[in-house]
Amino acid sequence: MEAFLISTGIVALAEVGDKTQLLAFVLAARYRGAAVPIILGILVATLVNHAFAAIIGAWLAAVVPAEVLRWVLGLSFIGMGIWVLIPDKLEEKDTQFPRLGVFGVTLVAFFLAEMGDKTQVATAALAAQYSAFVPVVMGTTLGMMIANVPAVFMGERLTTPAIVKVVHAVAAVLFVLLGVAALTGLDAYFGF
């Protein structure tokens, strides 16, 4: 349950202001009244993308020695904390997939936008940290949905630059704390 809850919280916070949340805003504006296919596209793309990331994370946990993995995870989480503070930008080409329909456009655009994105990297790191594939994928997917479904319904009115900065700061602190805990061995002491 802990892996699920931490994965949900980390990704929900990291996703605020992320390019995939910006993509949700753009798709909602472009396809007004098509919230359900947009949300379903986000869900399917996220499940597939994060399952792939978690497989990589679990594989790394199995093949990398524990001491090396501790350092890789610790530094990765600290790096994620810094990365969260860098604002994302969405390019127009990220939403150009003619003849796929709203669901297809959302599925392809979200899957591609998420490749190598901070939430995908976080998913791999969390899967390696917890060795809990299903709770991590479900948690990170729920975190994506928590951040993106309101974006589909509320559009740009939902977030202001000030709110995004505060949420990014909180996410950065959480990532850095996870990194420090992994590097110092406190993650085992606190159960994460």
N, C-alpha and C positions, 0 to 999 in steps of 0.2 A: 504494500500500500504506500510505503514511503517513497519508493521509486516513482510511482504514478503521480503522487502529489507534488513532489519536487520537480519532476519533468513538466507537469502541467504549469506550475507557477513560473518556472524559469522561462519556458517558451512563450507563455502569454505575455510576460513582461518584455522579453527580448523582441517580440514581434511588433510592439507598438512603434510605429514610424518606419518599420522595415519595408523593403521594396515590395514584398508580397502583400502587405497591408495597403500600400499605395496602389498596387495592382487591383485589389478588391475595390477600392474607391473608384478607380478608372472604369473597371468593368461594370460596376453598379451605375455609374453615370452614362456609360455607352449603351447598356442594355436595361434601361429603366423598366421596371415591372417584371424583371426576370430573376428575382432574388433566389428562387428555389434552384434553378439549374446552376446558378453561380455558386451557391453554397454547396450543392452536391459535387460540383467540379472541384472546389477547394478541398472538400473532404476526401474524395478519391485520390486526387493528386498528392495530398499530404500523407495519406495512409501508405501509398506506394513508395513515395520518396523517403519517408521516415522509416519504413520497414527496411528499405535498402540501406539507409544509414545505420540503423541498429544492427543489421547483419554484419556490416563492416566493423562496427564497434565491438560486437561480441567476438568476432574473429580476432581482432587485435588483442582483446583480453585473453584469448586462448593461446595466442602464439608469442606474445611479448612477455618477457619475464616481469613478475609483479613489481619489482623495484623500479624497473625502467618505465613500466606502465604508470606507476604512481607519479613519476616526474612528468611524463608526457601528459597525463590527465591534469595534473596541477597547473602546468604551464599553459595547457590548452584552455582551461577555465579562466585563468588570468588573462590570456589573450582574448578570449570571448568577452570578458569584462571591458577591455579596451575597445574592441571592435563594436560593441553595442553603442558606444558613444559617438561613432562616426555615422552621420546621417546617410541614408540611402537615397538614391534617385532612380526614378523609373523612366526608361526610354520608350518612346512611342513604338519602336519595333517589337517591344516585349508583348504587345497586345495585338499583333497583326497575324491572324491565322484565318483567312477567308474560308467560307463554306464548311466550317466545322460545327456551326450552331453555337449557342451560348454555352452549353455544357462542355462541348469539345474545346472551344476557345479557352474557357476557364481551366479545364483539365491540363491542356498542353502548356498554356502560359504559366500556370502555377507550378507545374512540375519542373519546367525549365528554369523559372525564376528561383526556385528553391535549391537547385543544384549548386552546391558549394556555398550556399548561404549560411549565415550564422546559426539559424535554427537547425539546419541539417547537420552542421558540424557539432552543435550542442547535442543533438540526438545520438550521434555516434559516440561522443564522449560519455554521455549519460548511460548508454547501453554498456559501454566498457566498464564504467564505474560500478554499476549496480548488477551486472550480469542478470538482468531481468528484461528480456526482450519485449514481451507483451505489455507489461506495465509501463515501460518507457515509451513504446510506440503509441500506446493509447493515451498516455499523459501528454506527450509532445503534440499529438494530433488534437487533443482537447484544448491544449494551450493555443494552438493555431486557430481553432474554431472560436475560442473565447475572444481572441483579438480581431479576427476577420469577419465574423458574422455581424457584429454591430457595425463594422465598416460598410458592409453591403447595405444594411438598412438605414444607417444614419448618414453615410457619406462623409464629406469633409467637415461637416458641422461637429462631428464627434470629438475630434482632437484639435487642440490648439497647440502652437509651438511650445508654450510653457508647460502644458501637461505632458507632452512627448518628452521634453527634457527631463522632467522629474521622474517619469517612468523609466527612461533610459538610465538615469543615475542609479535608481533602485536596482535595476537589472544588473548594471555594471558592478555594484557593490556585492550583490548575491553571487555573481560569477567569480569575482575575486575571492570572496570568502570560501566558496567551494574549492577554488584552486589552492588557497592557503591551507585549508583543512586537508586536502589530498597530499600536499607537499609535506606537511608536518605530521601526518598520520592521525590527525584528529578526526578525519572522516570515519575511521573504524571505531573510534571512541564514541562518537555521536550517532553511529549507526547509518551513516551515508557515505 
